[in-house]
Amino acid sequence: MGWRLAVLFAVGLSACSSVGTRLGDDLASGIANHDDPRTVAEALPAYLVLLDGLLSSRPDNASMLRAAADLYGLYAGSFAVEPERSRQLSDRAWRYARAAACATQRDWCTALDGPVDAFVEVIAGADQDEVPQLFNLAAAWTTYIRAHGDDFRAIAALPKAQALIVRVTELDPDYRDGMPFVYLGVLHSLRPAALGGRPDLGLEAFQRAIAASNGTNLMAMTLQAEFHARLVFDREEHDALIDRVLASEAQAPGMTLSNVLAKRRAQELKDEADDYF
């Protein structure tokens, strides 16, 4: 899956992440609305260390834990180049997300390491107020799984992460301008239908994400081109999506950083399209 899933953190920052006097909310907003990924990459480490320090004296503060999970996941998935460093940072993101869930939802905490069916049953009881926490846990877990792609135990947990995302889409279909549907689009498009994949569901999910954002979620279009159009070998779909992304404005409330990254990836896909198709 590479960076493509993890980069979704750029607009997946939890709405309920607040550190004291709204530090988490303000920081998440500043990152999501920034148009220079390099500036974000250079600035993030200082805030990560700050959150670590704050949590050392408040280890059960769920809002701070979610903020730390969000930002460590973003850095691990989008800016950490070395695989070992990405794994290390994703480990921390996952630990913080798990601790946040355990601090507020003991039944979730108990089910995390249990059978998939039991976990799905527990998550089915979540309500709309818990959507940010569901998505925070799902995003950190997915990034952890991506960074540990050679660990069967990590891969085996993917159905649980997917169950969290599905529950978010059931409770709030428009959450984060459709980003949960982008996750589902990618997950359903990892394998062709002949090998058990569901590219039809992948396409439906990508389209739901685009509709939820009124067409401003450029990452949804870029990943639809990369995962669905390439999987089914549809050059027309691929090129139409890429051209639309490249012609679109990156600036959008809460999605600017993600859109900048989407446009960069779209250009890469365009440049290599002749070799792929």
Secondary structure, 3 states (H helix, E strand, C coil): CHHHHHHHHHHCCCCCCCCCCCHHHHHHHHHHCCCCHHHHHHHHHHHHHHHHHHHHHCCCCHHHHHHHHHHHHHHHHHCCCCHHHHHHHHHHHHHHHHHHHHHHCHHHHHHCCCCHHHHHHHHCCCCHHHHHHHHHHHHHHHHHHHHCCCCHHHHCCHHHHHHHHHHHHHHCCCHHHHHHHHHHHHHHCCCCHHHCCCHHHHHHHHHHHHHHCCCCCHHHHHHHHHHHHHHCCCHHHHHHHHHHHHHCCCCCCCCHHHHHHHHHHHHHHHHHHHHHC
